């Protein structure tokens, strides 16, 4: 008779590993044998997958996850949720956090949440709070977080040592960063006109999306932009398959990046595309993704490929604002390219600004922002890494392309735009910088943190998204598409100023549609 199986208590890291293996097709039976546990335990882990991932994502320490074996909640669960939300926001902003500051804020939330009894935010409470969320340490009081030059030097030296130990080339080192974009924001003579948008930074901005850029240190590999919009299927997408968009599109009810979307992007987009790129260059399929401490970035232990060769590393909160590569003019360049491109497109189409604004859709904006990202030169990206890698090789000219789209350049375009000929340089500058400080994550007020901790949601936002999504799709068959292509070709043939490549593209498209039509007919 077989002996009784020894009781095994898994760590949070073990559970994450099991979840990864289950997602990759591993069987409960095999995993039960490997980890020395029952199949029921494996099934329970699968059932609680999101809860485990969310807990691990909010953790601050990979090493503590490898030791921690439970997700025991706090006796004051709502207070714990509010404090963690507040703590993550403060750290992302680079604000000083100390034990006394945390204690004072905990006391505020305790009474604001209407909790019963007496609460003493003692050193013991703070220690337990840190342990529950695997927070390594609370920063020393009065530490200067926004711009610590000594900390920058220390980090850069340590990071270069790390890169040398891992035997990584600059092409294997990536950075990703989010930003908000007011995609339907246009200039005016008196102020910045943002269509239906409200004041920059206000939370109820209608025509706002979150954009995430990602590229390696040489600028030789720029991933498709990740864009987060409000609706799963915006009106302008019609029958467009989101997989065919020039960006990786996700949806979230407030158009914010969140932990779930970031993890999906890392696993399904970042890891496969980086592997493919490194393989094409004959490099080892190993890479590191450098990130800031945004509340939407999961723990390092969650952001790791199955073989552990592609992983994330975090910038310390006190240096991120100074040396995050994509913040050193790269994102600003992309946004200037986008806005100048919109004006140029309006000029070429001969529209007045009002009708152009009315016709501009999110789908149009996605194509324009993808083009703007493509126009960012590798040298602009590689130069943004100079503080971290002073010796990184520059293969292009020394002209910094942030200056390519200057106020003067935009002013020249506006001189030919009806109604905006006299826009001041001050308003142009405001327009170009309108969302320069717009974060990619949702910044909550104390009241909103309290509502979220109590499980309250913004119903109006959910209803708004649902309304946008419930739009019937119009199916276009092969015959109709072929007829439209024929009409377009006839039009181009009649235009004497149309160049040959334009017609060749349409002819190639016509041939593709004909082949699809034949395949459909033969299968019927």
C-alpha positions in Angstrom: 0.0 0.0 0.0 1.4 3.4 -1.0 2.3 5.8 1.8 0.4 8.9 2.5 1.5 11.9 0.4 3.4 14.5 2.3 1.6 17.8 2.5 3.1 20.4 0.2 2.4 24.1 0.7 3.1 26.1 -2.5 4.5 29.5 -2.6 2.9 32.3 -4.6 5.7 31.9 -7.1 5.0 28.2 -7.4 1.3 29.0 -8.1 2.3 31.5 -10.8 4.5 28.9 -12.5 1.6 26.4 -12.5 -0.7 29.0 -14.0 1.9 29.6 -16.8 2.2 25.9 -17.5 -1.6 25.5 -17.5 -1.9 28.3 -20.0 0.7 26.6 -22.2 -1.4 23.4 -22.3 0.0 21.5 -19.3 -2.3 18.9 -17.8 -3.5 19.0 -14.2 -2.4 15.4 -13.7 1.2 16.1 -14.9 1.5 19.2 -12.8 0.2 17.5 -9.7 3.0 14.9 -10.0 5.7 17.5 -10.7 4.8 19.6 -7.7 3.8 16.7 -5.4 0.2 18.0 -4.9 -3.3 16.7 -5.6 -5.1 17.4 -8.9 -7.8 19.2 -6.9 -5.1 21.7 -5.8 -4.1 22.3 -9.4 -7.8 22.9 -10.3 -8.2 25.3 -7.4 -5.2 27.3 -8.7 -6.7 27.4 -12.1 -10.0 28.6 -10.6 -8.3 31.4 -8.6 -6.0 32.4 -11.5 -7.0 36.0 -11.7 -6.9 36.5 -7.9 -3.4 35.0 -7.7 -2.1 37.1 -10.7 -3.6 40.3 -9.3 -2.0 39.7 -5.9 1.4 39.0 -7.4 1.1 41.9 -9.8 0.7 44.4 -6.9 3.6 42.9 -5.1 6.9 44.8 -4.8 9.3 42.0 -4.4 10.0 38.9 -6.4 12.1 37.3 -3.7 9.3 37.7 -1.1 6.8 36.0 -3.5 9.2 33.0 -3.6 8.8 32.7 0.2 5.2 33.8 0.8 2.7 30.9 0.8 -0.7 32.6 1.5 -2.7 35.6 0.4 -4.1 36.2 3.9 -6.3 39.3 3.8 -6.1 42.2 6.3 -8.6 42.4 9.1 -9.4 45.8 7.6 -9.7 44.7 3.9 -11.1 48.0 2.6 -8.5 50.0 4.3 -5.8 47.7 2.9 -7.1 48.2 -0.7 -7.2 52.0 -0.3 -3.7 52.1 1.1 -2.2 49.9 -1.6 -3.9 52.1 -4.3 -2.6 55.2 -2.7 0.9 53.8 -2.1 1.3 52.7 -5.7 0.2 56.1 -7.0 2.6 57.9 -4.8 5.5 55.7 -5.8 4.7 56.1 -9.5 4.7 59.9 -9.1 8.1 59.7 -7.3 6.6 61.3 -4.2 8.5 60.8 -0.8 6.9 58.1 1.3 7.8 57.5 4.9 6.5 55.4 7.8 4.8 58.5 9.5 3.3 59.6 6.1 1.8 56.1 5.6 0.4 56.0 9.2 -1.2 59.4 8.8 -2.8 58.4 5.4 -4.0 55.1 6.9 -5.7 56.9 9.7 -7.4 59.2 7.2 -8.7 56.3 5.1 -9.9 54.4 8.1 -12.3 57.2 9.2 -13.2 58.2 5.6 -14.3 54.6 4.9 -16.6 54.8 7.9 -15.0 51.8 9.7 -15.9 51.0 13.3 -13.7 50.9 16.3 -10.3 52.4 17.1 -7.4 52.2 14.7 -3.8 52.6 15.7 -1.4 52.7 12.6 1.5 51.5 14.6 4.9 50.3 13.4 3.5 46.7 13.7 0.6 47.5 11.4 3.0 49.0 8.8 5.2 45.9 8.9 2.3 43.6 8.4 1.0 45.9 5.5 4.4 45.6 3.8 4.5 41.8 4.3 1.0 41.3 2.9 1.9 43.1 -0.3 5.6 42.0 -0.5 6.8 45.6 -0.3 10.5 45.6 0.2 10.8 48.9 2.1 9.1 52.3 2.7 11.4 55.0 1.5 13.2 57.0 4.2 11.5 60.2 5.2 12.6 63.3 3.3 14.4 61.3 0.6 14.5 63.4 -2.5 12.7 61.3 -5.0 12.2 63.6 -8.0 15.6 63.9 -9.4 18.3 62.3 -7.2 21.5 62.7 -9.3 23.5 60.4 -7.0 20.8 57.7 -7.3 20.9 58.0 -11.1 24.7 57.4 -11.2 24.3 54.4 -8.8 21.5 52.9 -10.9 23.4 53.3 -14.2 26.5 51.7 -12.8 24.6 48.8 -11.3 22.5 48.4 -14.5 25.6 48.3 -16.7 27.1 45.7 -14.4 23.9 43.7 -14.7 23.9 43.9 -18.5 27.5 42.7 -18.5 26.7 39.8 -16.2 23.7 38.8 -18.4 25.8 39.2 -21.5 23.2 41.4 -23.2 23.7 43.7 -26.2 21.9 47.1 -26.6 19.7 45.4 -29.1 18.4 43.1 -26.4 17.5 45.9 -23.9 14.0 47.5 -24.3 12.0 50.2 -22.7 8.2 50.7 -22.7 6.3 53.7 -21.5 2.7 54.9 -21.5 1.2 58.3 -22.2 -2.2 59.8 -22.7 -3.1 61.2 -26.1 -5.9 63.7 -26.9 -6.3 62.4 -30.5 -8.9 64.9 -31.6 -7.2 68.0 -30.2 -6.8 70.8 -32.7 -5.4 74.3 -32.3 -7.3 77.6 -32.4 -6.5 81.3 -32.5 -7.3 82.0 -28.9 -6.7 78.7 -27.0 -6.3 75.0 -27.5 -9.5 73.6 -29.0 -10.0 69.9 -28.1 -13.4 69.2 -29.7 -15.4 67.4 -27.0 -12.4 67.2 -24.7 -12.3 69.0 -21.4 -9.4 70.7 -19.7 -6.1 68.6 -20.0 -5.8 66.2 -17.1 -9.5 66.1 -16.4 -10.7 62.6 -16.0 -13.9 62.8 -18.2 -12.0 63.4 -21.5 -14.0 61.8 -24.2 -11.5 61.7 -27.1 -8.5 60.3 -25.2 -6.6 57.1 -25.6 -3.6 55.6 -23.8 -0.5 55.0 -26.0 2.4 52.7 -25.1 5.6 52.9 -27.0 8.3 50.2 -26.8 11.7 50.0 -28.5 15.2 48.7 -27.9 18.2 50.8 -27.0 19.5 51.1 -30.6 16.1 52.1 -32.0 16.4 49.2 -34.5 13.3 47.4 -33.2 10.2 49.5 -32.6 7.2 47.4 -31.6 3.8 48.3 -32.9 2.2 50.9 -30.6 -0.1 49.5 -27.9 -3.3 51.6 -27.8 -6.0 51.4 -25.1 -9.4 52.8 -26.1 -12.7 52.8 -24.3 -14.8 50.5 -26.5 -14.0 47.0 -27.7 -15.4 47.9 -31.1 -15.5 51.6 -31.7 -18.0 52.9 -34.2 -15.4 53.8 -36.8 -13.9 50.3 -36.9 -17.1 49.0 -38.6 -16.1 45.6 -39.9 -12.3 46.1 -39.5 -10.6 43.2 -37.7 -8.6 44.7 -34.8 -5.8 42.2 -35.7 -5.3 44.1 -39.0 -4.9 47.5 -37.3 -1.5 49.3 -37.5 -1.4 49.2 -33.7 -2.1 46.6 -31.0 -5.5 47.7 -29.8 -7.0 46.9 -26.3 -10.1 48.3 -24.5 -10.7 49.4 -21.0 -13.8 51.4 -19.8 -11.7 54.5 -19.0 -9.2 54.0 -21.9 -6.4 53.4 -19.2 -3.7 50.9 -19.2 -4.2 48.3 -16.4 -2.4 45.3 -15.0 -4.4 42.8 -17.0 -3.8 44.6 -20.4 -0.1 45.0 -19.6 0.3 41.4 -18.8 -1.5 40.3 -22.0 0.7 42.7 -24.0 3.8 41.3 -22.5 2.9 37.6 -23.0 1.2 37.8 -26.3 2.9 40.6 -28.1 6.2 41.7 -26.5 7.7 38.2 -25.9 6.9 36.7 -29.4 7.9 39.8 -31.3 11.2 40.2 -29.4 12.0 36.5 -30.0 11.3 36.9 -33.7 13.5 40.0 -34.0 16.5 38.6 -32.1 16.3 35.4 -34.1 16.4 37.4 -37.3 19.5 39.2 -36.1 21.3 36.0 -35.0 21.2 37.0 -31.4 20.4 34.9 -28.3 16.7 35.0 -27.6 17.2 36.8 -24.3 16.1 40.4 -23.4 15.2 42.7 -20.6 12.4 45.2 -20.5 13.1 48.3 -18.4 10.0 49.8 -16.8 9.0 52.6 -14.4 6.9 52.1 -11.3 3.5 52.7 -12.8 0.6 51.1 -10.9 -0.3 49.3 -14.1 3.0 47.4 -14.3 2.8 43.9 -12.7 5.5 42.5 -10.5 8.8 41.3 -12.2 7.9 37.7 -11.3 4.7 38.0 -13.5 6.5 39.6 -16.4 8.8 36.7 -17.4 8.7 34.4 -20.4 8.3 30.7 -19.8 12.0 30.0 -20.1 12.9 33.0 -18.0 15.0 34.5 -20.8 12.8 37.5 -21.5 12.0 39.5 -18.3 11.3 42.9 -16.8 13.5 45.1 -14.6 12.3 48.2 -12.8 13.8 51.7 -12.5 14.0 52.9 -8.9 11.2 55.5 -8.2 13.8 58.2 -7.5 15.5 58.0 -10.9 12.7 57.1 -13.3 11.7 60.8 -13.9 15.3 61.6 -14.9 16.4 58.7 -17.1 13.4 56.8 -18.4 14.6 56.6 -22.1 11.3 57.1 -23.9 10.6 60.1 -21.8 13.8 61.8 -23.1 12.1 63.4 -26.1 11.0 60.2 -27.9 7.3 60.3 -27.0 7.3 64.1 -27.5 8.7 63.6 -31.0 6.0 61.0 -31.8 3.2 63.4 -30.6 4.6 66.3 -32.6 4.8 64.1 -35.7 1.2 63.1 -35.1 -0.1 66.6 -34.7 1.8 68.0 -37.6 0.7 65.1 -39.7 -3.0 65.9 -38.9 -2.6 69.5 -40.1 -0.8 68.4 -43.2 -3.5 65.9 -44.0 -6.2 68.6 -43.5 -4.2 70.9 -45.8 -3.8 68.3 -48.6 -7.5 67.4 -48.5 -8.5 71.1 -48.7 -11.0 70.9 -45.8 -11.8 73.7 -43.4 -10.8 72.8 -39.9 -14.4 72.3 -38.6 -15.4 69.7 -41.2 -12.0 68.0 -40.9 -12.5 67.7 -37.1 -16.0 66.4 -37.6 -14.9 63.6 -40.0 -11.8 62.6 -38.0 -12.4 59.1 -36.4 -10.5 57.0 -34.0 -9.5 54.7 -36.9 -8.0 57.6 -38.8 -6.1 58.6 -35.6 -4.7 55.1 -35.2 -3.2 55.2 -38.7 -1.8 58.7 -38.1 -0.2 57.8 -34.8 1.3 54.6 -36.2 2.8 56.7 -39.0 4.1 59.3 -36.5 5.8 56.4 -34.5 7.3 55.1 -37.7 8.8 58.5 -38.4 10.7 58.6 -35.1 14.3 57.9 -36.1 16.5 55.2 -34.5 19.0 57.9 -33.5 16.4 59.7 -31.5 15.8 56.6 -29.5 19.4 55.6 -29.1 20.3 59.1 -27.9 17.6 58.8 -25.2 19.6 56.0 -23.7 22.8 58.1 -23.4 22.7 58.5 -19.6 22.4 54.7 -19.2 24.8 53.8 -22.0 27.1 56.7 -22.8 29.1 54.7 -25.3 26.1 53.5 -27.4 26.8 53.8 -31.1 25.0 56.3 -33.2 24.7 55.3 -36.8 22.9 58.4 -38.0 23.4 62.1 -38.2 23.6 64.2 -35.0 20.5 66.2 -35.9 18.0 65.7 -33.0 14.7 65.1 -34.7 12.7 66.5 -31.8 13.5 69.8 -33.4 12.2 68.7 -36.8 8.6 69.5 -35.9 9.1 72.9 -34.4 6.7 75.7 -33.6 7.8 77.4 -36.8 7.1 74.3 -38.9 3.6 74.1 -37.5 3.1 77.9 -37.9 4.0 77.5 -41.6 1.4 74.8 -42.1 -1.2 76.9 -40.3 -0.6 79.9 -42.5 -2.3 77.8 -45.3 -5.1 76.5 -43.0 -8.3 78.5 -43.3 -9.3 80.2 -40.1 -6.0 79.5 -38.3 -3.6 81.7 -40.2 -3.0 83.9 -37.2 -2.6 81.4 -34.4 0.1 82.7 -32.0 3.3 80.8 -31.4 2.3 80.6 -27.7 -0.9 78.7 -28.6 0.9 76.4 -31.0 3.4 75.5 -28.2 0.5 74.9 -25.8 -1.2 72.7 -28.4 1.9 70.6 -29.1 2.4 70.1 -25.3 -1.3 69.7 -24.4 -0.9 66.1 -23.1 2.8 66.1 -22.4 2.2 65.2 -18.7 -0.9 63.1 -19.3 -0.3 59.7 -17.6 -1.2 56.3 -19.1 -2.7 55.1 -15.9 -5.7 56.4 -14.0 -4.9 58.8 -11.2 -7.5 58.5 -8.5 -8.5 61.2 -6.0 -9.0 60.2 -2.4 -12.7 60.0 -2.9 -12.3 57.7 -5.9 -9.8 55.5 -4.0 -12.4 55.2 -1.2 -15.2 54.3 -3.7 -13.0 51.7 -5.4 -12.0 50.1 -2.0 -15.7 49.8 -1.2 -16.4 48.0 -4.5 -18.3 50.9 -6.1 -17.9 51.4 -9.9 -18.7 54.1 -12.4 -21.8 52.8 -14.0 -22.1 55.7 -16.5 -18.7 54.8 -18.0 -19.8 51.2 -18.4 -23.1 52.1 -20.0 -21.3 54.5 -22.4 -18.9 51.8 -23.6 -21.8 49.4 -24.0 -23.7 51.9 -26.1 -20.7 52.4 -28.4 -20.2 48.7 -28.8 -23.7 47.8 -29.7 -23.5 49.0 -33.3 -24.4 46.5 -36.1 -21.6 45.6 -38.4 -22.2 45.9 -42.1 -21.0 42.8 -44.0 -19.4 43.6 -47.4 -19.2 40.6 -49.8 -16.5 39.9 -52.4 -18.7 41.0 -55.3 -19.3 44.5 -53.8 -15.7 45.0 -52.8 -14.6 44.0 -56.4 -17.1 46.5 -57.9 -15.8 49.3 -55.7 -12.2 48.4 -56.7 -13.1 48.5 -60.4 -14.8 51.9 -60.0 -11.7 53.2 -58.1 -9.4 51.9 -60.9 -11.6 53.6 -63.6 -11.4 56.9 -61.6 -7.6 56.7 -61.3 -7.2 55.9 -65.0 -9.1 59.1 -65.8 -6.8 61.2 -63.6 -3.8 62.3 -65.5 -1.8 63.3 -62.4 -2.1 59.9 -60.7 1.3 58.1 -60.5 1.7 54.5 -61.7 2.4 53.0 -58.2 -1.1 54.1 -57.0 -2.8 52.2 -59.8 -0.5 49.1 -59.3 -1.5 48.9 -55.6 -5.2 48.9 -56.5 -4.7 46.4 -59.2 -2.9 44.1 -56.7 -5.8 44.6 -54.3 -8.3 43.7 -57.1 -6.4 40.4 -57.8 -6.5 39.5 -54.1 -10.2 40.0 -53.9 -10.8 38.0 -57.1 -8.8 35.1 -55.6 -10.8 35.2 -52.4 -14.0 35.2 -54.4 -12.9 32.1 -56.4 -11.9 30.3 -53.2 -15.3 31.1 -51.7 -17.2 30.0 -54.8 -15.2 26.7 -55.1 -15.9 25.8 -51.4 -19.7 26.2 -51.8 
